């Protein structure tokens, strides 16, 4: 999985509403002066959860000066679910206001979350927004990965759904030619009303590269090299790299922020599109080229226009067996 069920025991806090699945950053297909930001949460929706967490703050964070700290934050909060309806509010913070999660200027107010097949969108101040359930664009032979990377091309995610936040942004907002993007979720935890329970930048990072998964989820990107470079280097060295090369690769991967040069073509690791085969990329990296593919390709339900992710699949999917299986990592 890219980041689905990345915490010990499954989702952070055993609550799929708080579980980041993927982060995407790519150029708007018809307008190079606009960027699309996608945050997917709640794996295998709606089986584990049928709402966004009403006490959580979901954030997309943007670093505009390569200091591994956010200069811009988009903050998404949600009402209590009532009569199968949930409303979203979006705030945007800049500069010092980013450090206080309660600050930010209101950008969208009381936007209806789409839990069905609809794709209602809202536009304010050059920003375009969709929030709701969509087909999960992530593709991966999960069973093969859990079976010591013996891949058969079985895409476990072909019929799965996620909850998506899709925001299209004018590039002038960034005031930079290169940005770094990651996401996090803050929620009540052990008496703290807004504790960071999950975060993600690069795909497959916490699932495949990190041993101390809770520590990773609770820490900040600026701490990554100090806390996690050694264990990533050890993983890479265990697959045949010399330690100097492994450490250089670990430092290149960290901090866990998805970089995006706005003027360059989007293809991971420069941003990430919905069809980028990040599993093939990361498998080759982890195994030092010994394994280069899980034999799975992009989904055919992606859209050429906003909101880009396909409509949700009908029916309910089970989550319990996968939550247990996800803890059996490949060697």
C-alpha positions in Angstrom: 0.0 0.0 0.0 1.2 3.5 -0.6 0.2 4.7 2.9 -3.0 2.8 3.6 -3.0 1.0 7.0 0.5 2.2 7.7 0.3 2.3 11.5 0.8 -0.7 13.8 -2.5 -2.5 13.9 -3.8 -0.9 10.8 -5.1 2.7 10.6 -3.7 5.4 13.0 -5.6 5.0 16.3 -7.5 2.1 14.6 -9.7 4.7 13.0 -9.7 4.6 9.1 -11.1 8.2 9.1 -7.7 9.4 10.1 -5.7 7.2 7.8 -4.0 9.0 4.9 -3.9 6.7 1.8 -2.1 8.9 -0.8 -1.0 12.4 -1.7 -0.9 13.6 -5.4 0.5 16.8 -6.9 0.2 17.4 -10.6 -0.3 20.0 -13.3 -3.8 20.7 -14.4 -4.1 18.9 -17.8 -5.4 21.9 -19.7 -3.8 24.8 -17.8 -0.1 24.7 -16.9 -0.7 27.7 -14.6 -2.8 25.6 -12.2 -1.8 22.7 -9.9 -4.0 19.9 -8.6 -3.6 18.7 -5.0 -5.2 15.4 -3.9 -5.4 14.0 -0.4 -7.0 10.6 -0.1 -8.0 9.1 3.3 -10.2 6.3 4.7 -9.0 3.1 2.9 -11.6 0.7 1.6 -14.4 3.3 2.2 -17.1 3.1 3.3 -16.6 -0.3 5.0 -14.4 1.0 7.9 -15.9 4.4 8.1 -18.7 6.3 6.3 -17.7 9.9 7.3 -14.8 12.3 7.7 -13.8 12.7 11.4 -15.7 15.7 12.7 -13.1 16.5 15.4 -10.1 16.2 13.1 -8.2 18.7 11.0 -6.9 17.4 7.7 -4.1 19.5 6.3 -2.3 19.8 3.0 1.0 21.6 3.7 3.2 23.4 1.3 6.9 24.3 1.6 7.8 27.2 -0.7 11.5 27.7 0.3 12.9 24.2 0.8 13.3 24.5 4.5 11.2 21.4 5.3 8.6 23.6 7.0 5.3 24.8 5.7 4.7 28.3 4.5 1.1 27.6 3.3 -1.5 25.3 4.9 -4.9 24.3 3.5 -7.0 23.1 6.4 -10.2 21.0 6.0 -12.7 20.4 8.8 -16.0 18.7 8.9 -19.4 18.9 10.7 -21.0 16.1 12.5 -22.9 13.7 10.1 -26.6 14.4 10.2 -29.2 12.6 8.0 -26.3 11.3 5.9 -25.1 14.8 5.2 -21.7 16.2 6.2 -20.4 19.7 5.5 -16.8 20.8 4.9 -15.0 24.0 5.7 -11.6 25.0 4.2 -9.2 27.6 5.6 -6.0 28.8 4.1 -3.1 29.9 6.3 0.2 31.6 5.4 3.4 32.5 7.3 3.1 32.6 11.1 -0.5 31.5 10.9 0.6 28.1 9.7 2.1 27.4 13.1 -1.3 27.7 14.8 -3.8 25.1 13.4 -6.7 27.2 14.6 -5.8 30.1 12.4 -6.4 30.7 8.7 -8.7 32.6 6.4 -12.0 31.0 5.4 -11.8 29.8 1.8 -14.8 27.5 1.4 -17.8 27.4 3.9 -20.3 24.6 4.4 -19.5 22.6 1.2 -21.6 19.5 0.9 -19.5 16.3 1.0 -20.3 13.9 -1.9 -20.9 10.4 -0.5 -22.6 9.1 -3.7 -21.6 9.0 -7.3 -22.1 12.7 -7.8 -19.1 15.0 -8.5 -20.4 18.4 -7.3 -17.7 21.0 -7.3 -17.3 24.5 -5.8 -15.1 27.3 -7.0 -13.9 30.3 -4.9 -11.1 32.8 -5.4 -9.5 30.8 -8.2 -9.6 27.6 -6.1 -11.7 24.6 -7.3 -12.8 22.0 -4.7 -14.3 18.6 -4.6 -14.7 16.5 -1.4 -16.3 13.1 -1.3 -16.0 9.4 -2.0 -14.2 8.3 -5.2 -12.6 5.3 -6.7 -9.1 4.7 -5.3 -6.6 5.4 -8.0 -3.8 3.5 -6.2 -2.7 0.2 -7.9 -0.7 -2.5 -6.3 -0.4 -6.3 -6.0 -0.7 -6.3 -2.2 -0.9 -10.1 -1.9 2.3 -10.5 -3.9 4.1 -8.0 -1.6 3.0 -9.8 1.5 4.2 -13.1 -0.1 7.9 -12.1 -0.1 7.4 -10.0 -3.2 6.2 -12.9 -5.4 4.0 -10.8 -7.7 1.3 -12.1 -9.9 -0.3 -8.9 -11.2 -3.4 -9.1 -9.0 -4.4 -5.5 -8.3 -6.0 -5.5 -4.9 -7.2 -1.9 -5.2 -9.0 -2.2 -8.5 -12.5 -2.0 -6.9 -11.7 0.0 -3.7 -12.8 3.5 -2.7 -11.4 6.3 -0.7 -12.5 9.7 0.6 -10.9 12.4 -1.5 -10.1 16.0 -1.0 -9.3 17.5 -4.5 -8.2 21.1 -4.7 -7.1 22.9 -7.8 -5.0 25.9 -7.1 -3.6 28.8 -9.2 0.2 28.6 -9.2 0.4 32.3 -8.3 -0.7 31.3 -4.8 2.7 29.6 -4.2 4.9 32.6 -5.1 7.6 30.0 -5.9 8.8 28.0 -8.9 9.3 24.8 -6.7 7.2 23.6 -3.9 7.2 20.7 -1.4 3.9 19.1 -0.4 2.9 16.7 2.3 -0.3 16.0 4.3 -1.1 15.3 7.9 -4.1 14.6 10.1 -4.6 16.0 13.6 -7.2 14.5 15.9 -7.9 13.9 19.6 -5.4 11.5 21.2 -4.7 10.8 24.9 -6.0 14.1 26.1 -4.5 16.2 23.3 -7.4 17.6 21.2 -5.3 18.0 18.1 -2.4 15.5 18.0 -0.7 14.6 14.7 -1.8 11.0 14.1 -0.7 10.5 10.5 1.4 12.2 7.8 2.6 11.4 4.3 4.7 12.9 1.5 6.4 10.3 -0.7 4.4 7.2 -1.6 5.1 3.9 0.1 7.5 5.6 2.6 6.1 4.6 6.0 4.8 1.3 4.7 8.0 0.0 3.2 11.0 2.1 4.4 10.2 2.9 8.0 10.4 0.6 11.1 9.2 3.0 13.8 5.9 3.7 12.1 4.1 5.6 15.0 7.2 7.7 15.6 7.3 8.6 11.9 3.6 9.6 11.9 3.9 11.7 15.0 7.1 13.6 13.9 7.8 16.5 11.5 9.6 16.4 8.2 12.4 18.6 9.5 13.3 15.7 11.9 13.3 13.0 9.3 17.0 12.8 8.5 18.0 12.7 12.2 15.4 10.1 13.1 15.1 7.8 10.1 18.1 8.1 7.7 20.0 5.3 9.4 17.1 2.8 9.3 16.4 3.5 5.7 20.1 3.1 4.8 20.1 -0.2 6.7 17.1 -1.4 4.7 18.7 -0.5 1.3 22.0 -2.0 2.3 20.3 -5.3 3.2 19.4 -5.6 -0.4 22.9 -5.3 -1.7 23.9 -1.6 -1.7 27.1 -0.5 -0.2 26.4 1.5 3.0 27.7 4.8 1.5 25.4 4.6 -1.4 22.5 3.5 0.8 23.0 6.4 3.1 23.1 8.9 0.2 19.8 7.4 -1.1 18.2 7.7 2.3 19.2 11.4 2.5 17.7 11.9 -1.0 14.4 10.4 0.2 14.2 12.5 3.3 12.6 14.7 4.5 9.4 13.0 3.5 8.1 15.8 1.3 6.9 15.4 -2.3 8.8 18.0 -4.4 7.3 19.6 -7.4 8.9 21.9 -9.9 6.0 23.8 -11.5 7.6 24.3 -14.9 8.7 20.7 -15.3 6.6 17.8 -16.5 4.8 16.0 -13.7 6.1 12.5 -13.2 7.2 11.0 -9.9 9.4 12.0 -8.1 8.6 15.5 -9.6 5.1 15.6 -8.1 2.9 12.6 -8.6 0.1 11.9 -11.1 -2.7 9.5 -10.6 -1.2 7.1 -13.1 2.5 7.2 -12.0 3.6 3.6 -11.2 5.2 4.5 -7.9 5.3 0.9 -6.7 7.5 -0.1 -9.6 9.7 2.9 -8.9 10.0 2.1 -5.2 10.4 -1.6 -5.6 13.4 -1.1 -7.8 14.8 1.4 -5.3 14.4 -0.9 -2.3 15.7 -4.1 -4.0 18.6 -2.3 -5.8 17.1 -3.3 -9.2 16.4 -6.9 -8.4 12.6 -6.5 -8.6 11.3 -3.8 -10.9 7.6 -4.4 -11.2 4.5 -5.8 -9.4 3.0 -6.4 -12.9 0.1 -4.0 -12.2 -0.8 -0.9 -14.1 -3.0 2.2 -13.7 -6.8 2.0 -13.4 -8.9 2.7 -16.4 -11.6 4.8 -14.6 -9.5 8.0 -14.2 -11.0 11.1 -15.6 -9.4 13.7 -18.0 -11.2 16.5 -16.2 -11.9 17.6 -12.7 -12.2 15.8 -10.2 -9.9 13.4 -12.1 -10.6 10.4 -9.8 -13.3 8.0 -11.0 -16.7 7.6 -9.4 -16.9 5.3 -6.4 -17.5 1.6 -6.7 -20.8 0.3 -5.4 -20.9 -2.2 -2.5 -19.0 -2.6 0.7 -15.5 -3.9 1.1 -14.1 -5.6 4.2 -11.2 -4.1 6.1 -10.4 -6.3 9.1 -8.5 -9.0 7.2 -6.4 -6.5 5.3 -5.6 -4.5 8.5 -4.2 -7.7 10.0 -2.4 -8.8 6.8 -0.8 -5.4 6.3 1.4 -6.0 9.4 3.0 -9.0 7.7 5.7 -7.1 5.8 7.9 -8.6 3.1 11.5 -9.2 4.2 
